[in-house]
Amino acid sequence: MSRRGLLLFMITSVLWGVPYLLISVALEGMGPVSVVAGRVALGALVLLPVAWRRGLSQLLRERWRPLLLLAVVEVVMPFVLIAVGERTVPSGLVGVLIATEPLFILALGLFWGKREPLARGAWVGVALGFLGVVVLLGVAGAGAGAVLVVAAAACYAVGAVLMHRLFLDVAPLAVSAGMLVLAVGPLLAVAAITEPAPQVTTRVLLAVLGLGVACTAGGFTAFFALIATEGPARAAFITYVAPLVAVASGLLLLCEPVTARTIAGTVLILAGAALAARRPAAAPLPSTSPQHDSSAPRIPNHAVTTPAADDEQTGGVR
């Protein structure tokens, strides 16, 4: 991973590890859709002025349909699913369940677009990851809410692949602002119709501000920049660190319990995600002649490049 990629990785891991804690706090005085609408509106307001100067208006005019699709799968659906699920699921456990995203990216790579070779043990990783989900479903307070969170992880995987395939030629800031702008209107309307007026306290207000400004505006910008730099598979590695941030913040700030079953499920999910997201080893370069020609120049092994190596160096850009 490049130096820029590593910095973006660290920033995104933190910004996407603490939202679950903030959502849990915001739900004390707001309904789940209201929480989502608030964070999306704030995120859009923060990004809009700068993004407008970077081509947002042209993006909305010329490519609003794919951008709307991205807004649905990367913002509306996962945000609402997580907020609804977190009414019964502890924030640390939510962060762990989101770590199943690389498993869904692997499945998408098999059935959507060009099929790429799998690393050895990839399907073992899938089995371990979903075994971890099964283990966590038995943790007190999980149940149906945990299923919603896993569905949100699947949405994030689809969004990461869509971003990588459809918007690599667009500034990540413009894409982030564009999808938030398209999502905010429907979310505000649904919240106004279906949920009671929020009971806003200082604690709830600060949580929503943190969600909107830092985790949504800052988090999406950093994550999409990471995808552009390192590709969707490597960007998904934030799921190995973000769950630890989520569990630690929930434990330290909300005193959420961490049981042996929680630890076991977390280890299984992270191990499975690591196996599933590994890149396959590069195949050896085939010999062009059955006999060795002593007069031919010798090429050192480190100078041989393969399509897989090129893909890794360019972050998956073809």
Buried (B, 14 or more C-beta within 10 A) or exposed (E): BEEEBEBBBEBBBBBBBBBBBBBBBBBEBBBBBBBBBBBBBBBBBBBBEBBBEBBBEEBBEEBBEBBBBBBBBBBBBBBBBBBBBBBBBBBBBBBBBBBBBBBBBBBBBEEEEEEBEBBEBBBEBBBBBBBBBEBBBEBEEBBEBBBBBBBBBBBBBBBBBBBBBBBBEBBBBBBBBBBBBBBBEBBBEBBEEEBEEBEBEEEBBEBBBBBBBBBBBBBBBBBBBBBBBBBBBBBBBBBBBBBBBBBBBBBEEBEBEBEEBBEBBBBBBBBBBBBBBBBEEBEEEEEEEEEEEEEEEEEEEEEEEEEBEEBBEEBBEE
